[in-house]
Amino acid sequence: MEEAPNHILVPKHIIASEEEVRKLLDSLKKPVESLPIISSSDPGLNTLNARAGDVVRIERLSPVTEKIEPYYRLVVESED
């Protein structure tokens, strides 16, 4: 599991493990392609070596719960 370096403006990005992705998709009862996407050239992924098909967990502060909440994104190839 790789993490992007900490920066005040970039929430924590982590490549999710296969088991974590499986549990997430089982709970959602959806295929991985139904997850929101993130481009492989996104600045938050710069040091992760994330590849198309990876699922990234983004941990950011929820304005509603005021707790750190995970958000999942499917990495897609950059169109640059």
C-alpha positions, 0 to 999 in steps of 0.5 A: 500500500503506497501513500502520497506525501503529506501536503496541507492542500492535498488530502491523503491518497492511498492505493487500496488493497485488493481486499479493501476494494473487494469489500467495498464493491461487495457492500455497494453491489456495484462493479469497479467501473461504477466508481468515480474516476481520477486521472492518472495525471492527477497531482495527488497521485504523483508519487504513488505510481498508480496505474489505470485500474487501481483504486485509490482511497482519498481520506479527507475531512467531511464538512458534514461529519467533521471526521476523516472520511474515505472516498474511492476513485478508479484510476483511468489513463490520462488523456494528455 
